[in-house]
């Protein structure tokens, strides 16, 4: 593939645990697991198929804009980022980092007493490193920025990144199809096992891929940061698709854009496969909004 390095041609059944999806991937003739050459983003193949989009059966938390549930056909295979785009991947292309949680990449290993001493010294004008050295404790232990999700970006700000890399945002239908991975329930697992949300996030984003993946091998489809999709938002759009749709791309442009998946800053009821978050555009940067990329083969 001209745009990607092939990591694995055939899907690993230990990763793709949905048997029908596994068979479709391996019969597609396309490599399953690839790495985009321009960004280093690992991507997995999503096979074509049909699913029920919108409200899950018996989901009492479903909002009006998640109804009616309707049949959707995804007619063509596509590649999707295995994780949310990370700060490191963004920096590789864009050369700067507007993320709010950059400080979350720094962890100090010391006692509460030592931390208090460092704060005291920093209040005298010393940098964190100088204060740590004077306090006689270990240096900053830095986790790789490449593991933290990119956030605090709007869809308009994403365009240069996407254009440079030849990537795109998934449609809302593609996103939900890949998120559900054959599951009709509101989530593909127990929320604490699969997602960072208000119940466990400690009010911050977390490194990608640290919770359990879904049946297609994708991490953080629920929780961590909201993921922008390409669709504009209309509360009535699902009613227009009530008789079924093939490769829907959303309504004509409105004042609102759609994001999916929930985040570290949202409660459990908003972290569901069918929940639709809409935001007025243009919008200020929001610290729990990131993105995941897609590409046609």
Secondary structure by P-SEA (a helix, b strand, c coil): ccccccccccccccccccaaaaaaaaacccccbbbcccccbbbbbbbbbcccccccccccccccccccbbbbbbcccbbbbcccccaaaaaacccccccccccccccccccaaaaaaaaaaaaacccaaaaaaaaccccccccccccccccccccccaaaaaaaacbbbbcaaaaaaaaaccccccccccccccccccccccccccccccccccccccccccccbbbbccbbbbcccccccccccccccccccccbbbbcccccccccccccccbbbbbcccccccccccccccccc
